[in-house]
Amino acid sequence: MLFNSYQFLVFFPIVCLLYFILPQKVRWIWLLASSYYFYMCWNPVYLILIVISTIITYLCAIFVEKAEMNSTKRLIIAVSIVLNIGILGYFKYTNFFVDSINSIFSFLKINPIGKLDIVLPVGISFYTFQAIGYTIDVYRNEINAEKNIFRYALFVSFFPQLVAGPIERSKNLMIQIRNEAHNKVWDYRRITQGLIMMLWGLFMKMVISDRIAIIVDHIFDNYEEYHMTGLFVGAVAFAIQIYTDFNGYSTIAIGAAKVLGFELMENFNTPFFARSIADLWRRWHISMSSWFRDYIYIPLGGNRKGKLKKYRNLMVTFMVSGLWHGANWTFVFWGAINGFYQVIGDLLKPIKNKINGVMHTKTESFGYKLMQALITFGLFAFSFIFFRAETITDGFHYIGRMIKYRDWWALFDGSILTYGLEGLDMQILVISLIILLIVSIVRYKRSLNIAQYLDRQCLAFRWMVLIILIMFILNFGFYGPQFNSAQFIYFQF
């Protein structure tokens, strides 16, 4: 059940209505049942995997809390991680490793191994990491183990963020579920803000992401027919597509949870205004970035054991992050590129500071900040070429054509209208991107999301903005049975 589907348009109001009117003692049970139904709409069989992961991590947390010896606690945590990663690995990476082995066998002229018929369960990477994070938090004494398995099951399966995050922390969502009885069920202001965030998320997804996806697919699927300008547009368009797609989903999820009285963590904070790759990763997919920082980078030693090991830890963390995104070497390579960016950025920082000092560079000027943001965005979009490419070789061919065949004049001769979008659709996209830029500037300058900003405005202005968003979604959004690409990109991860 997609957030931008007619089914969810019926499902969500029913869930909210009954949640608001049911007795306090059964409200959380209703949310658990709704969450399980939400997931079963994709494939009822795979609900078993969530239940198994829930039982494993629930029991391991209980045993960790009761264990007295640290060695026993570490063993229990190891069991929890191995079992959960084992399930994730089987469904997500079995055929990836088979393909990798077959590549070696092909070189050695050995008969290949047959691939298995495995369907990747939607959202398995997200809820697996969320459950593992909970057991580690209990091990670190950052939270007490939850004794009620059904409340814990709701933490693992809470439907707004179940299939594509944010990857919630037990110190946030689990605590809120425990204190759910104290929530103010009906709060007009909270519910209104939640609905506005859902509306803004739908705008990003249905009007921007699904429209710009046509350009991205057109160029990347036929990249050998394009030169520098078209390939440059394709790379920039894909960076915008994946941002508006994933941020759109996260915003809908945060808004839906807010309507029900739960505060999910922020997942994006104007990443394209970042002035360095390190800063960008503090703003991009925050729940995942902070998860890898807290549970992989820091346990590896972080930056505590010298520069060399710090850089090793950065590279390992980003390559694992890449593999988490998908079962393909292109994702690992994408992760390695972003890790390399951070290593180079750290190495060059003293040199850059010295040059700025000698040149008396006005580092706080708008021009300097804009230059940094554009360079950061360019590097990030460049890395996403490999994220989108079918193979690493395709990624290099894409870049090679972009360097070799120059046609910068194509930006001005109308060629851009041959990239998949024409006339009205291109105008709608441009206007929508301007709206996105304005909202992003407000978020960056005032630290207010769109719902918080509108809450401070007069009623007439507020309704004008909301009506514009609704009209754009209804008139220019991509939806209906004829539209084939409505699935959120991160569902596959």
N, C-alpha and C positions, 0 to 999 in steps of 0.2 A: 504494500500500500504506500504509494508515493505521496508526499506532502502536497504536490500540485495535481492531485487526482480528485475526481468526483467522489470516490469512496472515502477519502479523508475528509472531504467537505461535509460528509454525513457523519462519519465516525467521531470526529473531534467534538462537535457540539453535543452529541449524545453522551460521550464520556464526561464532558464538563457538567452538563445538566444533572446527571445522576450523582456526580461527585459533590456537587453543591447541595443536593437535597438529602443524600444518604446520611445516616447517623455516623458520628465521628468514629465509632469502633470498627466500622466496616469500610470506611473510605479508602484506606490504603489497600485493602483486599480487592476492592473494585479496580483500583489502579493496576494492581498486579494482574488481574484477569484481563483487563484491557490491553496491557502491554504484551501479554502472551498471545492474545488474539491478533494484535497488530503484527507481531512477528510471524504468526502462522499463516497470515494472508499471502506470504511469499511461498513458503513450503512447510507444511505442518510437521513433517518428519524432522526437520532440523531444529525444532524446538527442543528435541531431546538433547542436543549438544549444549544448549544454554543451561538446561537443567543439570546436566553432568558437570559442567564447569562450575555452576553454582554450588552443588553439593561438595565437590572437591575443595573449593576455596573456603567454603563455610566450615567444613570439618577441620581443615588445616589451620585455620585461624583459631578455632577453639582449642585445638591441641597445642598450638604455639603458646597461647596464653597460659595454659595449664603446665606446660613443660618448665622445669626448673633449670636444667643445664643448657647453656648456650649451644653446645654441640647438637643437642637434640632439636632445639629450635631451628638451627640451620638445616638439619636433615629434613625436617618437616617442610620448611620453605622450599628446599630443593625439590622435594617430591611434588609439591604444588606447581612449581614452575615447569618441571619436566613434563608432568601430565598435561597441563594446559597448552604448553608450547608443542607438545607431541600431537595433540588433537589439531591445533592450528596448522602445524607443519604438514600433517597428512593431507588435509583438505586443500591447503593453499600451495604447498611447495613440492608435493610428490612428483607431479608431471614436470615441474621445472627441473628437478634433479635428474629425472629420467632423460629429458632433452639434453641436459648438460653432459650426462654420461654417454648418450648416443652420439654427441658431437665428437667425443674422444674416440668412441668405437668406430665411427665413420673414418676418422683419420688413420686408425689402426687396421681398418678393413675387417672389423668384427661385426657380426650381425647385431642389429639394434635390439633394444629391449622394448617390448610393447608398452604403450601408455595405458593408464587406467582411466576408466570412465568415472570421473569425479566432478561433481558440481560444487562450486565454491559457495558455502552458505553466506548469505548477505550479512555484513556487519561483524563477522567472526573476529576480525582483528581488533575491533573496537572493544567489544565486551570482554574478550579474553584479556586484553591489557588492563582493562578497568578492574577485573576480578583479581588479577595478579597483583596490581598495585595495592589493593585492599589488604591482601595477606602480608605484603611487605610492610605496610603501615602498622599492622598489628604487631609484627615482629619488632619493629622499631619503637613500639610503645607510643605511637602517635595517635592511636585510637583503640578503644576497647573492642574486643571481638563481639559481633552481634549474636545474641543468643537465639533470637527468633528467626528461623530460617526463611520464613515467608517475607519478613521485612527485608532481609538481606537479598532475597530473590528479586524484590522490587528494585533494589539498588542496582543489580546487575542488568535488569531488563527494562528499566524505565523507558517507555516507548518514545518520548520526544528525542532522546539522544541515543537510542539503542543501536541503530544501524550505521550511523556515520558521525557519532560524537556530538558534542565534545566528550573526550575521554575524561569522565568525572573522577574526582578524588573522594575517598571515603570521608575525609575531614570536612568535605563540603556537603555532598549529596546524602551520604549515609546519616550524618548528623541531622539533616533536615527531615529525613524520613522518620528518624526516631522521635523527632519533636513535632511531627505532623499534626498531632492532636492540638497543638497550641496555635496552629495557623489560623489566620482570619480567612475563612473560606470565601466570603464575598467581600471584595475590595474593589470598588469601581475604578479607582485610579490605577491600581495594579493590573487589573484585567484589561483596561483600555490600553495601557502601555504594552502589554503582552500582545494584544491583537495588532497594534501598529507595527510592532517588530515582525510579526508574522507576515503582514502585508508588505513590508519593505523587503523581507527575504524572498517572497514570491516575485516581487518586481525584479530583483537582481537575477533570480533564476530564470523566470519565464520570458522576461522582456529582453534582458541583456545576454545572459549566458547562452540560452537556447538559440538566440539569433546570431550571436557572434560565432557560435559553434559551426554554423554553415560555412563561414569563411575558413575556419580552422580545418574542418574536414576536407573542404574543397582543395585547399593548398597542400596539406600534408599528404593526402591520398594521391595527389598528382604532382608532387614536388619536382619531379624531373622535367616538368613542362614550364617551370617558373624560373625567373632570374632573381637578382638581388632584392628588388623592391617587393615583389610578391612574397618571397620567402621571409623577408624582414617583417612584413605585415602579418604573415602567418605565425611567426614566433611571438610577436607582441600580442596578437589576438588570442593565442592560446593561454598566455599568462593571465590575460584579463578574463578569459572564459573560466579557467579553473578557479580563479579568485572569486568571481561572482557566483559560480556554481556552488562551491564549497561554503563560502561565506553566506550565500543565500540559504543553504540548508541549515547551517549553524544558527543563523538568525531566526529562522522559523522554529527550530528546536528550542532555542532560548525563550522565544516568545510564547510558545505553547506551554512550556514548563512554568513560565511566569503567570500565565492565566490560571494555572492550577495551584499557584502559591509556592513554587520552587524556583530558586535562583541558581541557574547553571553558570559555570565559569565562562568568561569571555573567550572567544576562540580566535578572533581577528581584531587587530587594532591598527588600522590604516598602514598596512605593511609597505605599500608602495610609496609612502612618504619617508621611509627609513633612509638613513644616510650612510649605512654600511650593511654588509651582508649579516654581520653579527646582530645588528639592530633589527634587521628585517626578520630574522628567525626568532627574535623576542616578540614579534608582532604577528607572525604568520603561524596558523594552526597551533596556537599557544598551548592548548591542552596536550597535544602530541609532543611538541618541542620540550615542554617542561617535564613530561613523563620520561622522555629519553634522558634528559638532564639529570633528573632525580634518581632514576632507577638503573641507568647504564653509565652515563658519563662520570658522575660523582663516585659511584662504587668502584669504577676502574681507577680512580685516583684523581679525577678532575684536573685541576691545575696546581695540585699540591706537591707534585714530585718532579718539578723541573719542566723546562720548556719542551724538551724532546718528548717526554711522556705525555705532556699536555696535548701536543699535536697528534701523537698516536691515538690518544683517547678521543680527540675530536674526529679523526678520520674513521675510527671504528664506529663511533656513535652515529655518524652521518651515513655510513655505508649500511649499517643495520637499519637505520631509518628508511633508507632507500629500498632495502629488501622488504621491509614492512609494507611499503606502498604497493608492491606487486611482485609476482613471481617471474621476473625477467631481468636479465643482466643490465638492461637499459636503466632500470630504477636504481640498481646498485651503483652504476656509473654516475647517474644524476646525483645520488647522495655523496659520492666521492668528490664530484666537482664542487658541491657546496661546502664540504669539509675542507677542500683545498683552498677555496676562497677565504675561509676563516683563518687558516694557517698563514696564507700569504698576507692577509690583512693585518694579522698580529705582528708578523715579521717586518712589514713595511711601515707600521705605525710610528716608530721613533724617527724614521727617515722623513716621513710625511710631516711630522710635527716640526722637525728641524728646518725643512724647506719653507714651511709656512711662517716660521719665526724669522728666517732670513729675508723672505720676500714680504714680510709684514702683511700677510694675507688676512683679510677681514673674514675670519671663519664664521662669524655670526651674521654675516650679511645674507640677504635673500638669495643673491646670485650664487654664492658659494654653496648654500644649502641645496638650492635647486640643482646645481651641477652634481653634487654628491648623490642626490636622490635619483637623478636620471642615469648616472653611471651604475648605481646599485640595481635599479630596475633592469637596465640593459644586461647586466651580468646574470641576474636571476632569470630573465626571459631566455637568455642564451642557454642556460642549463636545462630549461624546460623543453628544449628541442629534443633532447635525449629522453626525457620523460614521455613525450608524445610519440617518438619514433618507434617503429616496429622492432628495429635492431639497432645496435650501436653503429654498425656500418651505415645504415640508412641515415642516422644522425650526422655522421661525418660527411656523407655525400650531400646532405641538405646544406650543411655549413659550407662545403666546398663550392657548391653552385652559387651560394650567396656571395662568396668572395670573388669567384671567377667571372661571373656574368653580371656586369653592372648595367643597370637601367634606371637610374635615379629619376629620370624624366617621367617614368611611369606614374609617379605621384601626381602629375599635373596634366596628363593627357587623357584622363578618363579610364585608364586601364584598371584602376582599383574597382570599378564597377563590374569587372569580369571575374572577380574573385568569389562569386557565389551570391552576393547580395546586390540588388539593383534598386535604383530609384527610391521609392517610399521606404523600403526596409532599411536602406543605408541611412536615410534621414532620421528614421526612428532610432536607429542604433546610436547615431551621433548625439541626438537630443538626450537619450537615456544615459549615455556616458557623461554628459555634462551634468545631469542630475546627480549621478553617482559621485562625480568630482565635488560638487557643492556639499553634499551630505558628508563626504569624507573630510573636507576642509573643516566643517563644523565639528566633526568628531576629533580631528587633530588639534584644532586651535582651542576648543572649549571643553574637550574631554566629555562630550555629551553624545549619546547615541540619538538616533532620530526620534525615538519615543520620548526621551528625556527633554530634547530640545523643543518638540512640539508642545509638551506639557507646560512649557513656560511661555507659550505664545497665546495670543488672543484667540477666541473661539473661531472667528471668521477665517483667520489665516490657517489655523489647524485644519479646518474642514476643507479649505481650498486645496491644501497639499494632499490630504487623504483622498479627495475626489479625483485629483489628477493621477495619483498612483492607481486607484481602482480603475479608472478609465483606460489607462495604459495597459494594465493587466488584462482587462476584459477585451479590449480592442486589438492590442498588439502582442499579447502573450501567445506563446506557442503551446497549444493544448488540444485535446480531442483525439479521437481514434486514428486520424490521419497522420498525427505527429509521432514519429518513431523514436526520437532521441531524448525523451523527457527524463530518463533515469539520471539521477545525480551521479557525477563522476566517481565520487569517493565510495559509492556503494560497492564497487568492485574490489575495494581494499579491505 
